[in-house]
Amino acid sequence: MLLGKVIGRIVLSKQDKKLEGKKLLILQLLDENENAIGSPVISVDTVGAGNGELVLICEGDESMLSFPDPIPPADLGVVGIIDDINITEIMIKKVKYNKDKEREDDSNSYYRRRKI
């Protein structure tokens, strides 16, 4: 699951029959500190989210299971509206690099907990 913020909406004049009546949202993916990561994505809305709201996003075929048949052809779905985020600690992955700035095998990396 992913964290995102609704930044817009898509309106289609023609679409696949399975998308008829479905609301499409433009989302900015966020990290745990609500900072933007990557480019905006388009998602089908299953919960009635509005502009500016923080949302929970599900990926893959499972993201469309909340729709009755016909299931829309999409791989991202907004499945929740977030009221509050409370993080007490995060896992930070440390990755070792060799002298040529190439990433070494994952067996050499480790995780460290950090209290927030």
Buried (B, 14 or more C-beta within 10 A) or exposed (E): EBBBBBEEBEEEEEBEEBBEEBBBBBBBBBEEEEEEEEEBBEBBBBBEBEEEBBBBBBEEEEBBEBBEEEEBEBBBBBBBBBEEEEEEEEEEEEEEEEEEEEEEEEEEEEEEEEEE
